[in-house]
Amino acid sequence: MSNNRTINLERFADMFKALGNSHRLAIFLRLISCCPPGTKWVAGPESRRVVGQLGEDLGIAPSTLSHHIKELRTAGLISAERRGKNIECWIDAEALNTLVDLLTAQESNDSAAGQIRCCACEESD
């Protein structure tokens, strides 16, 4: 297995591990749900949320919320930036595109998705 493929697989595993926690998945979905139905998510100021907003109605203590934000950042799923007293978070567009490519099996030279082949698609000799 090539080193690049191993790195990609480890990155995907880290992403899915982070999203495997129900609280982190809820936070991730809240960040991505900023768009009206039927529209495409686009990275920008309107897609950012203050950490306090993310915890609303989720029943997550602030210290626990901070831990989950850190885990999502470590997995490369979200980015964050301090703005005065607030910390703004947003989905990392590259990570989202990578996940979409993997889950839709799009061909890509720099993702594991391009290395996935089903048995029926392999060319015969």
N, C-alpha and C positions, 0 to 999 in steps of 0.2 A: 504494500500500500504506500502510495507516495506521501511524502511529508506534508504537502499542501492539502491533500485529501484528509489526512489525519487531523490537521489543524482545523479544517472546516467542520469535520465531524465533531470535534471537541467543542467548537464554538456553538454548533447547533445543540449539542447536549447541554451546554451551560445555559443556553436560552430556554430550552424546554424545562430544564430543572428549575430555573427561576419562575417560569410560568406555571409550574406544577403546584405551586402554593396558591390556594384559593384567594387569599388576600392580595397577593402580587398580581394574579390574573385579573382581579377586580380593578386594581389600580391601573393596570395596562389597558384594560377595556375602557375605563373611564377616560383615560388620556386619548384614546383613539376614537371615542364616541363624540368628539366635539363637532363633527360634521353632520349636517342634516342628512336624513336618509336619501339615497339616490345620488349623492355627490361623492366625489373622490377626495380622500384625505390628502391634504397638502401641508407640508411643513411650513410653518410661519407663526407670527405672533399670536394669531387667533387659536392656534393649536396648543398653546402653553397653558398650564394650570399651576396655581400656587399650591404648595404642599398642603396647606390647611384645607383648600377646596377639595383636594383629592380624598381626604379622610372623611369628609362630610357624608353622613348616612351610611358609612361602611362599618361603623362600630369598631374602629381600630384606634387604640390609644396612640397619642402623638409620638411617643418613643418607639412604639412598634411600627408605626407608619414610617418613621425615619429609617428603621432597619430595613423595611421592605423596599423603600426607595433606593437605599444603598445596594441591595441585592440586584435590583433591576438595572442599576447603573453599572455594576460590576459585570453583569452578563451582557452589557452593551446594548440593552433594549431601549433605554431612555437616556436622556441627557438632562443636566440640571445646571442652573446658574443662579447665583445670589443677586437679587435686585433690592438693595436697601435691607429692610428687615425680612423680606420674603425670599423664598427659594422657589424659582419657577422650574417646572419639569415639562418635558415634551418627549414624544416618541422619536427615537433616532431613525431618520428616514432610511438610511442605508441598511440598518438592521431589519426594518420592516420590509424593505424590498427583497432582502436576502431570504426572509421567512416566506414571503409570497412566492418567490422563485422556487424554493424548496417544496412548498406545499402544493404548488400547481405544476411541479415537475417541468418548469421552463428550462430550456437549454441555456447554460451559462458556463463560461470558462472558469470563472472565479468562485463558483459555489459547488457544493456537493450535489445540487440538483442536476447539474450537467453530467454527473457520474452515475446517476440512477438509471437503470435500464430494466424494463420488465422482460420476462422470458419470451413473450410473444413478439417483442419488437426486435429481438436480436436477429441479425442477418444470418442466413444459413450459409454453409460453406459451399 
